[in-house]
Every structure is written in structure tokens, then in C-alpha cells.
Amino acid sequence: MVMRESLLIPFPNFKRARMERKPRLLDLFCCAGGAGVGYNRAGFDVVGVDIDPQPNYPLAFVQADALSLEVKFIAQFDAIHASPPCQSYSDLAKRNRNADEWPRLIEPIRKILVKSGLPWLIENVDGAPLRDPVVLCGTMFSGLRVLRHRLFESNFPIIQPSHGKHPKVHTFDRRKSHFGKTDEWKDFVQVTGGGNCTLAAARAAMGIDWMTKNEINESIPPAYTEYIGLQLLHHLSLQEQEPAKMRRNA
């Protein structure tokens, strides 16, 4: 559910909602924790779930299949974020014509999220079959220097910042006209599988200091989910206030 804003929104621009307790968020397909750390910074108690071991995940972690979680386990949480594998929807898979070699889990995880009755989000790459998604890019956030588009489908309103023009990014490609004219510590970088900057510069550009190169290739900047998390907290606080309002009016 998207609410688009015509002006760039400074980050962060949302007051932290006052709630009776710290809400719990379930971080599915958590990998090394780019999304989870953002929600944690926004004010959530986060538990990550991934089918593979994630020794660098910096928050509470459960190794499990996200598609096979018990209803009772999911019911312990106040909201859910899911980042199912993106490889099948990526530009690289389209170019290589091997998208069918990767799992396509957006539809099955969406069914689980809808059934939960909780506020939820699904995050994925450009080209993924998300419904009316918000698009976030590093150009929207002060302090980030990365061109990393990610789509977010949700069942609650999210304000989308304006998307400005992309700057030229630091490059190792001598064929590019701006080769040698940029600085990986000052200019934008593009964090990809091959990469166009050192790991240290990628960590600085993404706002991540705990991941390996392979992990950061697949991650999103925590700033993205901190931004969304503040809006999710506001949504949850409104839900929390509604029963109290109904009791007062009874």
C-alpha cells in the first residue's frame, strides 16, 4: 500500500510512536541482517529466521524454513518482514535465461503473511511480482552512497520519498569517461556481485559494518527498513489505541 510524496523526505522524518511495550518483528529470509538491524534501530525487538545458518546475523536468530513455521510461533509477533530469494527475478537471471533455476517464493510467502492477520511487508528487487510496491533507493537517504533499488509491498501505508536522478558512481572500468575522477569514499558506489569498490567502501556506503562481501552483495541498507519501521510503529500505535478508544466510547 503506497502513499507517494512529491517532495524528498529527510531521513528520518517520523517521530517514534509511543507504545505500551516494545513490539516484536519476525524477519523472514533474514540472511545477514540488513533489514533486521534497520527495524531494530526503529524500535522493534527482532527475531530473524533463515533456512541456512547465519553466523553474522547480529540479532536473535532461529534456523528454520520460513514456509514451514507453526502458526503459534508466528502469532508471537506484532509484524512480519519477508525477503524471499531474489535471484529468479534479477536482471542477471533474465540475461542468462536461467530464472527457472531459482525458487520463486513471493506468492507462497504472501499467502502465509495474509493468513497471519498481522501487518507485513515483502521486499525484493526490481522486476519482482510485487503489488503496488514502494521503491527505495540510496539516493533518498542522507548518509547512504549506494544505488540499490528495492521494492516493498505492504498491507499498511508507506510514504515513498521522491526518487532523484542517479549520480555517476565510482568505477574500476577504464572504459568509462569518469574513470579516475571519483572517490569510493566520497562518491556513490554500486554494490553488485562483481562490485565496483572495495569491501570497506561498500560497508561505509551501505551503513553496514559486520558483513562479508557475499553477504553485503545480497543485503539492503538498514536505513531502508529503519525508515519503513518508523511508519510501521506509527501504524501499530494506531491499532493499539483503537481498542482503548472503543472501551472509552462503550
C-alpha positions as a LaTeX table, in Angstrom:
\begin{tabular}{lrrr}
\hline
Residue & $x$ (\AA) & $y$ (\AA) & $z$ (\AA) \\
\hline
Met1 & 0.00 & 0.00 & 0.00 \\
Val2 & 1.76 & 3.13 & $-1.23$ \\
Met3 & 1.40 & 6.77 & $-0.27$ \\
Arg4 & 3.65 & 8.80 & $-2.54$ \\
Glu5 & 5.08 & 12.14 & $-1.52$ \\
Ser6 & 6.05 & 14.73 & $-4.12$ \\
Leu7 & 8.92 & 16.16 & $-2.05$ \\
Leu8 & 12.01 & 14.41 & $-0.80$ \\
Ile9 & 11.51 & 13.35 & 2.82 \\
Pro10 & 14.56 & 13.90 & 5.04 \\
Phe11 & 15.58 & 10.74 & 6.88 \\
Pro12 & 14.39 & 10.04 & 9.48 \\
Asn13 & 11.21 & 12.16 & 9.40 \\
Phe14 & 8.87 & 10.18 & 11.66 \\
Lys15 & 8.57 & 10.56 & 15.43 \\
Arg16 & 8.89 & 7.30 & 17.29 \\
Ala17 & 5.45 & 6.12 & 18.28 \\
Arg18 & 4.75 & 5.67 & 21.98 \\
Met19 & 3.65 & 2.13 & 22.73 \\
Glu20 & 2.99 & 0.23 & 25.95 \\
Arg21 & 5.68 & $-2.33$ & 25.09 \\
Lys22 & 8.40 & $-2.88$ & 22.51 \\
Pro23 & 6.78 & $-4.59$ & 19.51 \\
Arg24 & 8.22 & $-7.82$ & 18.10 \\
Leu25 & 9.03 & $-8.23$ & 14.41 \\
Leu26 & 9.66 & $-11.50$ & 12.58 \\
Asp27 & 12.40 & $-11.14$ & 9.94 \\
Leu28 & 11.92 & $-13.96$ & 7.42 \\
Phe29 & 14.68 & $-14.98$ & 4.96 \\
Cys30 & 16.85 & $-12.76$ & 7.15 \\
Cys31 & 20.31 & $-13.57$ & 5.71 \\
Ala32 & 22.93 & $-11.45$ & 7.50 \\
Gly33 & 20.53 & $-8.88$ & 8.88 \\
Gly34 & 20.43 & $-5.72$ & 6.77 \\
Ala35 & 16.65 & $-5.48$ & 7.14 \\
Gly36 & 16.54 & $-6.73$ & 10.73 \\
Val37 & 19.05 & $-4.18$ & 12.00 \\
Gly38 & 17.02 & $-1.36$ & 10.44 \\
Tyr39 & 13.85 & $-2.47$ & 12.21 \\
Asn40 & 15.80 & $-2.86$ & 15.44 \\
Arg41 & 17.06 & 0.71 & 15.15 \\
Ala42 & 13.48 & 1.88 & 14.59 \\
Gly43 & 12.45 & 0.30 & 17.90 \\
Phe44 & 11.49 & $-3.32$ & 17.25 \\
Asp45 & 12.52 & $-6.49$ & 19.07 \\
Val46 & 13.59 & $-8.52$ & 16.01 \\
Val47 & 13.94 & $-12.27$ & 15.54 \\
Gly48 & 15.47 & $-13.50$ & 12.30 \\
Val49 & 14.59 & $-16.76$ & 10.54 \\
Asp50 & 16.57 & $-18.34$ & 7.73 \\
Ile51 & 16.88 & $-21.87$ & 6.37 \\
Asp52 & 20.69 & $-21.52$ & 6.35 \\
Pro53 & 22.98 & $-20.77$ & 9.30 \\
Gln54 & 23.63 & $-17.04$ & 9.62 \\
Pro55 & 26.60 & $-16.64$ & 11.98 \\
Asn56 & 26.86 & $-12.90$ & 11.29 \\
Tyr57 & 23.20 & $-12.13$ & 11.98 \\
Pro58 & 23.54 & $-9.66$ & 14.90 \\
Leu59 & 20.10 & $-10.24$ & 16.49 \\
Ala60 & 18.12 & $-13.20$ & 17.85 \\
Phe61 & 18.09 & $-15.96$ & 15.23 \\
Val62 & 16.18 & $-19.19$ & 14.53 \\
Gln63 & 17.33 & $-21.56$ & 11.79 \\
Ala64 & 14.15 & $-22.81$ & 10.12 \\
Asp65 & 12.22 & $-22.93$ & 6.85 \\
Ala66 & 10.15 & $-19.74$ & 6.68 \\
Leu67 & 7.44 & $-21.55$ & 4.73 \\
Ser68 & 7.00 & $-24.20$ & 7.43 \\
Leu69 & 6.73 & $-22.10$ & 10.61 \\
Glu70 & 3.97 & $-23.02$ & 13.03 \\
Val71 & 1.04 & $-20.64$ & 13.37 \\
Lys72 & 1.65 & $-20.43$ & 17.13 \\
Phe73 & 5.21 & $-19.25$ & 16.54 \\
Ile74 & 4.13 & $-16.54$ & 14.08 \\
Ala75 & 1.39 & $-15.37$ & 16.46 \\
Gln76 & 4.04 & $-14.30$ & 18.99 \\
Phe77 & 4.92 & $-11.33$ & 16.78 \\
Asp78 & 3.34 & $-7.96$ & 16.01 \\
Ala79 & 4.56 & $-7.63$ & 12.41 \\
Ile80 & 6.42 & $-9.61$ & 9.74 \\
His81 & 9.05 & $-8.68$ & 7.17 \\
Ala82 & 9.95 & $-11.16$ & 4.41 \\
Ser83 & 12.82 & $-11.00$ & 1.91 \\
Pro84 & 12.39 & $-14.17$ & $-0.18$ \\
Pro85 & 15.21 & $-15.12$ & $-2.59$ \\
Cys86 & 15.52 & $-12.58$ & $-5.40$ \\
Gln87 & 17.73 & $-14.42$ & $-7.92$ \\
Ser88 & 14.86 & $-15.63$ & $-10.11$ \\
Tyr89 & 13.63 & $-12.04$ & $-10.61$ \\
Ser90 & 17.03 & $-10.41$ & $-11.12$ \\
Asp91 & 18.34 & $-8.80$ & $-14.30$ \\
Leu92 & 21.22 & $-11.28$ & $-14.29$ \\
Ala93 & 18.83 & $-14.25$ & $-14.41$ \\
Lys94 & 16.94 & $-12.62$ & $-17.27$ \\
Arg95 & 20.16 & $-12.06$ & $-19.21$ \\
Asn96 & 21.34 & $-15.62$ & $-18.55$ \\
Arg97 & 17.86 & $-17.07$ & $-19.18$ \\
Asn98 & 18.13 & $-19.27$ & $-16.09$ \\
Ala99 & 15.43 & $-17.74$ & $-13.87$ \\
Asp100 & 13.73 & $-21.14$ & $-13.56$ \\
Glu101 & 16.76 & $-22.49$ & $-11.70$ \\
Trp102 & 15.88 & $-20.38$ & $-8.64$ \\
Pro103 & 12.89 & $-20.65$ & $-6.28$ \\
Arg104 & 10.03 & $-18.20$ & $-6.70$ \\
Leu105 & 8.66 & $-17.79$ & $-3.20$ \\
Ile106 & 6.85 & $-14.46$ & $-3.24$ \\
Glu107 & 3.41 & $-15.96$ & $-3.87$ \\
Pro108 & 3.60 & $-18.70$ & $-1.20$ \\
Ile109 & 5.02 & $-16.36$ & 1.46 \\
Arg110 & 2.36 & $-13.76$ & 0.66 \\
Lys111 & $-0.34$ & $-16.35$ & 1.44 \\
Ile112 & 1.26 & $-17.03$ & 4.82 \\
Leu113 & 1.53 & $-13.33$ & 5.62 \\
Val114 & $-2.08$ & $-12.59$ & 4.68 \\
Lys115 & $-3.26$ & $-15.55$ & 6.76 \\
Ser116 & $-1.34$ & $-14.26$ & 9.79 \\
Gly117 & $-3.59$ & $-11.22$ & 10.09 \\
Leu118 & $-0.55$ & $-9.12$ & 11.08 \\
Pro119 & 0.95 & $-6.03$ & 9.42 \\
Trp120 & 3.51 & $-7.32$ & 6.92 \\
Leu121 & 5.97 & $-6.43$ & 4.17 \\
Ile122 & 7.64 & $-8.28$ & 1.33 \\
Glu123 & 10.94 & $-6.91$ & $-0.01$ \\
Asn124 & 12.52 & $-7.77$ & $-3.34$ \\
Val125 & 14.33 & $-6.50$ & $-6.43$ \\
Asp126 & 13.15 & $-4.56$ & $-9.47$ \\
Gly127 & 11.16 & $-6.93$ & $-11.67$ \\
Ala128 & 9.75 & $-9.00$ & $-8.83$ \\
Pro129 & 5.96 & $-9.58$ & $-8.94$ \\
Leu130 & 5.07 & $-7.32$ & $-6.02$ \\
Arg131 & 1.75 & $-5.49$ & $-5.85$ \\
Asp132 & 1.82 & $-1.66$ & $-5.90$ \\
Pro133 & 5.24 & $-1.58$ & $-4.21$ \\
Val134 & 7.16 & 1.32 & $-2.69$ \\
Val135 & 10.58 & 1.80 & $-4.33$ \\
Leu136 & 13.53 & 2.82 & $-2.16$ \\
Cys137 & 16.95 & 3.89 & $-3.43$ \\
Gly138 & 20.08 & 5.05 & $-1.67$ \\
Thr139 & 19.70 & 8.49 & $-3.26$ \\
Met140 & 16.69 & 9.06 & $-0.97$ \\
Phe141 & 18.66 & 8.79 & 2.26 \\
Ser142 & 21.20 & 11.16 & 3.79 \\
Gly143 & 24.39 & 9.28 & 4.56 \\
Leu144 & 23.96 & 6.50 & 2.00 \\
Arg145 & 26.08 & 6.35 & $-1.16$ \\
Val146 & 24.68 & 3.31 & $-2.90$ \\
Leu147 & 22.43 & 2.76 & $-5.92$ \\
Arg148 & 20.38 & $-0.20$ & $-4.69$ \\
His149 & 16.73 & $-0.29$ & $-5.72$ \\
Arg150 & 14.43 & $-2.39$ & $-3.57$ \\
Leu151 & 10.67 & $-2.86$ & $-3.77$ \\
Phe152 & 8.43 & $-3.15$ & $-0.71$ \\
Glu153 & 4.87 & $-4.49$ & $-0.81$ \\
Ser154 & 2.88 & $-4.00$ & 2.38 \\
Asn155 & $-0.63$ & $-4.15$ & 3.83 \\
Phe156 & $-0.24$ & $-0.79$ & 5.61 \\
Pro157 & 0.53 & 2.69 & 4.21 \\
Ile158 & 4.14 & 3.62 & 3.47 \\
Ile159 & 5.15 & 7.08 & 2.27 \\
Gln160 & 7.58 & 6.87 & $-0.63$ \\
Pro161 & 10.22 & 9.62 & $-0.95$ \\
Ser162 & 10.83 & 11.27 & $-4.28$ \\
His163 & 13.34 & 9.49 & $-6.48$ \\
Gly164 & 16.02 & 11.84 & $-7.76$ \\
Lys165 & 18.44 & 11.49 & $-10.65$ \\
His166 & 21.17 & 8.91 & $-10.16$ \\
Pro167 & 24.70 & 10.32 & $-9.87$ \\
Lys168 & 27.69 & 8.78 & $-11.60$ \\
Val169 & 29.18 & 6.05 & $-9.46$ \\
His170 & 32.74 & 5.13 & $-8.71$ \\
Thr171 & 34.09 & 2.65 & $-11.24$ \\
Phe172 & 37.05 & 0.34 & $-11.87$ \\
Asp173 & 36.21 & 0.30 & $-15.59$ \\
Arg174 & 38.82 & 2.24 & $-17.56$ \\
Arg175 & 36.41 & 2.47 & $-20.50$ \\
Lys176 & 34.10 & 4.79 & $-18.53$ \\
Ser177 & 34.61 & 8.52 & $-19.16$ \\
His178 & 34.64 & 9.28 & $-15.43$ \\
Phe179 & 37.23 & 6.62 & $-14.54$ \\
Gly180 & 39.79 & 8.11 & $-12.17$ \\
Lys181 & 37.61 & 11.14 & $-11.41$ \\
Thr182 & 35.66 & 9.66 & $-8.49$ \\
Asp183 & 36.49 & 8.57 & $-4.97$ \\
Glu184 & 34.95 & 5.42 & $-3.46$ \\
Trp185 & 34.99 & 7.10 & $-0.02$ \\
Lys186 & 33.07 & 10.19 & $-1.14$ \\
Asp187 & 31.05 & 9.29 & $-4.23$ \\
Phe188 & 28.25 & 6.79 & $-4.83$ \\
Val189 & 29.10 & 3.16 & $-5.45$ \\
Gln190 & 27.07 & 0.31 & $-6.88$ \\
Val191 & 27.27 & $-2.79$ & $-4.71$ \\
Thr192 & 26.88 & $-5.78$ & $-7.02$ \\
Gly193 & 28.21 & $-9.30$ & $-7.33$ \\
Gly194 & 31.36 & $-8.12$ & $-9.12$ \\
Gly195 & 31.39 & $-4.84$ & $-7.27$ \\
Asn196 & 32.95 & $-1.56$ & $-8.26$ \\
Cys197 & 34.53 & $-0.66$ & $-4.93$ \\
Thr198 & 36.39 & $-2.25$ & $-2.04$ \\
Leu199 & 34.52 & $-4.08$ & 0.73 \\
Ala200 & 35.41 & $-1.35$ & 3.22 \\
Ala201 & 33.96 & 1.34 & 0.96 \\
Ala202 & 30.85 & $-0.77$ & 0.29 \\
Arg203 & 30.28 & $-1.16$ & 4.03 \\
Ala204 & 30.58 & 2.60 & 4.52 \\
Ala205 & 28.26 & 3.36 & 1.59 \\
Met206 & 25.62 & 0.89 & 2.82 \\
Gly207 & 25.81 & 1.74 & 6.51 \\
Ile208 & 26.84 & $-1.86$ & 7.33 \\
Asp209 & 30.00 & $-2.85$ & 9.21 \\
Trp210 & 29.52 & $-6.55$ & 10.04 \\
Met211 & 29.01 & $-8.38$ & 6.73 \\
Thr212 & 31.28 & $-10.24$ & 4.33 \\
Lys213 & 31.42 & $-9.28$ & 0.66 \\
Asn214 & 29.00 & $-12.04$ & $-0.37$ \\
Glu215 & 26.57 & $-11.03$ & 2.37 \\
Ile216 & 26.65 & $-7.34$ & 1.53 \\
Asn217 & 26.05 & $-8.17$ & $-2.16$ \\
Glu218 & 22.61 & $-9.54$ & $-1.17$ \\
Ser219 & 21.75 & $-7.06$ & 1.57 \\
Ile220 & 19.72 & $-3.89$ & 1.79 \\
Pro221 & 20.90 & $-0.85$ & 3.76 \\
Pro222 & 19.43 & $-0.81$ & 7.29 \\
Ala223 & 18.33 & 2.77 & 6.60 \\
Tyr224 & 15.59 & 1.44 & 4.30 \\
Thr225 & 13.87 & $-0.61$ & 6.99 \\
Glu226 & 14.52 & 1.92 & 9.73 \\
Tyr227 & 12.59 & 4.40 & 7.58 \\
Ile228 & 9.78 & 1.90 & 6.98 \\
Gly229 & 9.93 & 0.67 & 10.57 \\
Leu230 & 9.13 & 4.11 & 11.96 \\
Gln231 & 5.99 & 4.18 & 9.82 \\
Leu232 & 5.13 & 0.63 & 10.88 \\
Leu233 & 5.44 & 1.67 & 14.54 \\
His234 & 3.03 & 4.51 & 13.88 \\
His235 & 0.59 & 2.07 & 12.27 \\
Leu236 & 0.86 & $-0.31$ & 15.23 \\
Ser237 & 0.36 & 2.52 & 17.71 \\
Leu238 & $-2.87$ & 3.48 & 15.95 \\
Gln239 & $-4.02$ & $-0.15$ & 16.16 \\
Glu240 & $-3.14$ & $-0.20$ & 19.86 \\
Gln241 & $-5.11$ & 3.00 & 20.52 \\
Glu242 & $-8.27$ & 1.79 & 18.72 \\
Pro243 & $-9.41$ & $-0.78$ & 21.36 \\
Ala244 & $-8.85$ & 1.77 & 24.14 \\
Lys245 & $-10.91$ & 4.32 & 22.24 \\
Met246 & $-13.70$ & 1.77 & 21.77 \\
Arg247 & $-13.67$ & 0.98 & 25.51 \\
Arg248 & $-13.95$ & 4.68 & 26.37 \\
Asn249 & $-16.88$ & 5.10 & 23.99 \\
Ala250 & $-18.71$ & 1.99 & 25.24 \\
\hline
\end{tabular}
